[in-house]
Amino acid sequence: MTVHRYLITAPADLKMDTWAVTCMFSNWLEGRENGDRETWLTTVYDQDSATFLDVCQRIGVTVEEIEGGGDTETYVLRVGKPGTGWKNP
């Protein structure tokens, strides 16, 4: 079974709205401050991924999918505008 690793970036209120709608089928693991927003590492099974991304788009949060790992880790924008996601300090 495939698990997607997403970084969700949003102001606290939109993050909570997204969590409230998706918490039954997603796992919110760790959050960090990201300027005036927060970024959360979230995992979602493949079967729920399309629904998760649809909810995120409707609410207006940024979603980047983590591909690879370690030195080859990249963040692919799935929902939102370029430049609105995770910024590594």
N, C-alpha and C positions, 0 to 999 in steps of 0.2 A: 504494500500500500504506500503510495507516494504522499509525503508530507511537504507542504510548501512553507518556507520561512519568509515571513514578510516583516518589513519595517513600516510601522504606521506612524506618520508624523501629523500632528494636529494640535490646535489649542486644547487646553484641558477639557473644556465643555464639549467640544466635538469628539474628543477621544472617549469621553464617558458615554456619549450618545452611541458611538460605534460599538463600544464594549457591551452596552446594555442590549443591543440588538443581536450581537454575534457571539456572546459569551457561551451559549449552549453548544456551539460547534467550533469554537476556536480556543486556543490556549495562549493567554497573555502572560509572557514570561518575565520580562524585565523592561523597565522604562528608564529613560534618561532625559534630563533637560536638554533642550536644543534651541537656544535663544529664547524667543517668546513662546515656544511650543514645547511639546514633549515628543519623543520618539520611543515607540514600544516594539520589542521583538515579539512577534506573534506567530504561532504555527497553526496551520489549517490542513486537514486532510484533503486530498485531491477532489473527492466527491463533493465537498462543500466550498471549494475554492471559487467557483463562478458566482455563487450566492454571496460569499464574503466580499468579493471585489465589487459586485453590484451595489451592495449596501454601502461600501466605502465611497463609491462614486456618488451615490445619492446624497450621502451626508456631507461630502466635500472634504474628505481627508486625503492625504497623499499616501500611496502605497508603493513601496519598492520591494522587489523580490530579491532575496539573497541567493546568488548562484556561486558555486564553488565554495572554497573555504581557505582559511589561512592566508597565505600571501597571494592567492589567486582569487580571493573573494571579490565579487562585483555586485552592484546594486542596479537592478533593471527596473525602470519606472513602469508601473502597471496602471496606476490611477493618479491623476493630479498633473500639475504643471512642472516642467523641468525647473530645478533649483529650489523646490519647496520641501524636499525630503531631508534625510539625515545629512548632517554636516559634521564630519569628524573633526574634533577640536585640535 
